[in-house]
Amino acid sequence: MAPVRSAFPEGAPCWADVQLPDVETGKRFYGDLFGWTFDEGAGAERGYYTAAYSEDRAVAALAPLFGGGGPAWTVHFAVRDAYATAARITRSGGRVVTGPLSVGTAATMALVTDRDGGLFGLWQAGSDLGFEVTGEPAAFCWTELLARDTARADVFYESVFAYEAGGSAGGTGDADGLRLWAPAGTDPSPATAVAGRRSSLGTPLTGRFLVHFGTSELEATTADALRLGGEIRVAAHPTGAGRVTVLADDQGALFAVREV
């Protein structure tokens, strides 16, 4: 997929970051696993946020763990108006954790939860669109909600982001437990979907979005993750868009690698 040159559509994942007890350990893990490089990191005013790059293109960030949750990846969704979306989340039964707040001229951001406490972010782009590349090895390629209560999740996210929804084969049902979400006004299909909701046997239903990163060599990437202290949580399995392995890093944050 080509580098990102325009704003992401409403409700599309546009950034991902991971909160870890030890950011330096995280840099060693993900730097070795994906070949990422890292900037010097921001100061206290931005939560000691460290951006990650694949071939000099921004792909993710690492941050120190805060609050009562454990290590985890968080997905941020593009919105045109972070304040209006945050208000809609509250009306829909979710909660605003922080923000919205402006990060200079780069973006206006907020951390929010759905009705069941699943954390995600809102990103109203300014000069910073978010991901500089997607769909390639070592870059973000997909996300899906690992839902505990599928009916509640569907009502919430389809209301907040006005998603068009359908099964993974493009119909109205949930094929293989996967419900596809496409931007408003588009026909939901594997080609148009920006995210999804999954509930199926063998999937760890965390109530959060699972971030997928691309790889051209699934077995080799999985072996590297194990060598670096990670764990396999769901073994390699076929999906409609390539084989996927669900992993935990060496500090316990869950993510997936997917063939691209």
C-alpha positions in Angstrom: 0.0 0.0 0.0 1.3 3.5 -0.8 2.4 5.9 1.9 -0.5 7.9 3.5 -1.0 11.3 1.8 -4.5 12.3 2.8 -6.7 12.3 5.9 -8.2 9.0 7.0 -12.0 8.7 6.6 -14.2 9.1 9.6 -14.0 6.0 11.9 -10.9 4.6 10.2 -7.9 3.6 12.4 -5.3 6.2 12.0 -2.8 5.6 14.8 -1.8 3.0 17.4 0.3 3.1 20.5 1.2 0.7 23.3 1.5 1.4 27.0 4.3 -0.6 28.7 5.9 -0.8 32.1 9.3 -0.4 30.5 9.5 1.6 27.3 13.2 0.8 26.7 12.5 -2.9 26.9 9.6 -2.3 24.4 12.0 -0.6 22.0 14.3 -3.5 22.1 11.5 -6.0 21.5 9.7 -4.1 18.6 12.9 -2.8 17.2 14.3 -6.3 16.8 10.9 -7.8 15.7 9.9 -5.3 13.1 13.2 -3.3 12.5 11.6 -0.2 13.9 13.7 2.8 14.8 12.6 5.4 17.5 12.8 9.1 18.1 14.3 10.5 21.3 10.8 10.7 22.8 8.8 13.6 24.1 9.0 15.0 27.6 6.5 15.1 30.4 4.2 17.5 28.5 3.4 14.6 26.1 3.7 11.7 28.5 7.2 10.6 27.4 5.7 9.4 24.1 8.2 7.7 21.8 7.4 7.4 18.1 8.3 4.3 16.1 9.3 4.3 12.4 9.6 1.8 9.6 12.0 3.0 7.0 11.6 6.6 8.4 7.8 6.5 8.2 5.8 6.8 11.4 4.0 3.5 12.2 3.2 3.5 16.0 4.4 4.8 19.4 5.4 3.5 22.8 4.5 5.2 26.1 4.9 4.4 29.8 2.0 2.6 31.4 -0.4 4.7 33.4 -3.6 4.1 35.3 -4.8 0.7 36.5 -4.7 -1.2 33.3 -2.0 -3.6 32.2 0.2 -3.4 29.1 -1.9 -3.0 26.0 -2.1 -1.5 22.5 -4.6 1.2 21.9 -6.1 2.1 18.5 -7.0 5.7 17.6 -9.8 6.4 15.1 -10.0 9.4 12.8 -12.8 11.9 13.4 -13.7 15.2 11.9 -14.7 16.7 15.3 -13.2 15.2 18.5 -15.5 17.2 20.7 -18.7 16.2 18.9 -17.6 12.5 18.8 -16.7 12.5 22.5 -20.2 13.9 23.3 -21.8 11.2 21.1 -19.8 8.5 23.0 -21.1 9.8 26.3 -24.6 9.8 25.0 -24.1 6.2 23.8 -23.1 5.0 27.2 -19.3 5.3 26.9 -16.9 7.4 28.9 -14.3 10.1 28.2 -11.1 9.3 30.0 -8.9 12.2 28.9 -9.4 15.2 26.5 -10.3 16.2 24.0 -7.1 18.2 24.0 -5.0 19.8 21.3 -1.4 18.7 20.8 -0.1 21.9 19.3 -1.3 22.1 15.7 -0.7 18.3 15.1 -4.0 16.9 16.2 -6.8 17.1 18.8 -7.0 13.8 20.7 -9.1 12.0 23.3 -9.0 8.7 25.1 -12.5 7.2 25.6 -14.1 3.9 26.4 -17.1 2.0 25.0 -20.1 0.8 27.1 -18.1 -2.1 28.4 -14.9 -0.2 29.3 -12.9 -1.0 26.1 -10.4 1.8 25.6 -9.8 3.5 22.3 -8.7 6.9 21.0 -10.1 9.7 18.9 -7.8 11.6 16.5 -8.9 14.9 14.8 -6.0 15.5 12.4 -4.3 18.8 12.1 -0.8 18.7 10.5 -0.4 15.1 11.7 -2.5 12.6 9.9 -1.3 9.6 12.0 0.1 6.6 10.2 2.5 7.5 7.4 2.2 4.0 5.9 -0.1 1.1 6.3 -0.7 -2.3 4.8 3.0 -3.2 4.5 5.4 -5.5 6.5 6.2 -3.8 9.9 3.2 -1.4 9.6 -0.4 -1.4 10.8 -2.7 -3.4 8.5 -5.9 -4.1 10.4 -7.8 -4.0 13.7 -10.8 -5.8 15.1 -12.7 -5.5 18.4 -12.5 -8.7 20.5 -16.0 -8.2 21.8 -17.5 -9.8 24.9 -21.0 -8.6 24.2 -21.4 -8.4 20.4 -24.8 -6.9 20.4 -23.8 -4.0 22.7 -20.6 -3.5 20.7 -22.4 -3.3 17.4 -25.0 -0.8 18.6 -22.3 1.4 20.2 -19.7 1.6 17.4 -22.2 1.7 14.6 -23.9 4.6 16.3 -20.7 6.5 17.2 -19.0 6.2 13.8 -22.1 5.6 11.6 -20.4 2.5 10.3 -22.0 0.4 7.5 -21.9 -3.2 8.7 -21.8 -6.6 7.1 -20.4 -10.1 7.4 -16.8 -10.9 6.3 -18.2 -12.1 2.9 -19.9 -8.8 2.3 -23.4 -10.0 3.5 -25.4 -9.0 6.5 -24.3 -11.9 8.7 -21.2 -12.6 10.8 -19.1 -15.0 8.8 -16.5 -16.7 11.0 -17.5 -14.4 13.9 -16.3 -11.3 12.0 -18.5 -8.3 11.4 -17.0 -5.8 9.0 -17.3 -2.0 9.6 -17.0 0.3 6.6 -17.2 4.1 6.5 -20.7 5.7 6.2 -22.0 5.6 2.7 -20.0 2.6 1.5 -20.9 -1.0 0.9 -19.2 -3.1 3.6 -16.9 -5.6 2.1 -13.3 -6.8 2.6 -12.2 -4.1 0.2 -13.9 -1.2 2.0 -13.8 -2.2 5.6 -11.7 -0.1 8.0 -12.2 -2.3 11.1 -14.2 -5.2 12.4 -15.7 -6.9 15.4 -14.9 -10.5 16.2 -16.3 -13.1 18.5 -15.3 -16.7 17.8 -13.9 -19.7 19.5 -10.2 -19.5 20.1 -10.1 -15.7 20.2 -9.1 -14.0 23.5 -12.2 -11.8 24.0 -10.5 -8.8 25.7 -13.1 -6.2 25.0 -10.4 -4.1 23.2 -9.2 -3.7 19.7 -6.5 -6.0 18.5 -3.8 -4.3 16.4 -2.5 -6.3 13.4 0.9 -5.6 11.9 2.0 -6.9 8.5 4.6 -9.4 7.8 5.9 -11.1 4.7 7.1 -14.2 6.7 4.7 -15.2 9.4 6.6 -18.2 10.7 9.9 -16.2 10.9 8.2 -13.2 12.6 6.5 -15.6 15.1 9.8 -17.3 15.8 11.5 -13.9 16.4 8.8 -12.9 18.8 9.3 -16.1 20.8 13.1 -15.6 20.8 12.6 -12.1 22.2 10.4 -13.3 25.1 7.0 -13.1 23.6 4.2 -15.7 23.6 1.8 -17.2 21.1 -1.8 -16.6 22.3 -3.5 -17.9 19.1 -1.5 -20.0 16.7 -1.3 -19.2 13.0 -4.7 -19.6 11.3 -6.2 -18.7 8.0 -8.5 -15.7 7.5 -10.0 -14.1 4.4 -7.1 -11.7 4.2 -4.1 -13.9 5.0 -2.9 -16.0 7.9 -2.8 -14.4 11.3 -1.0 -15.2 14.6 -2.0 -13.5 17.9 1.0 -12.8 20.1 1.9 -11.1 23.4 5.1 -9.1 23.7 7.6 -9.7 26.5 5.6 -7.4 28.8 2.2 -8.9 28.0 0.7 -6.5 25.5 -1.4 -8.4 22.9 -1.0 -7.8 19.2 -1.3 -9.8 15.9 0.9 -10.3 12.9 -0.7 -10.9 9.5 0.6 -11.9 6.2 0.5 -9.1 3.7 
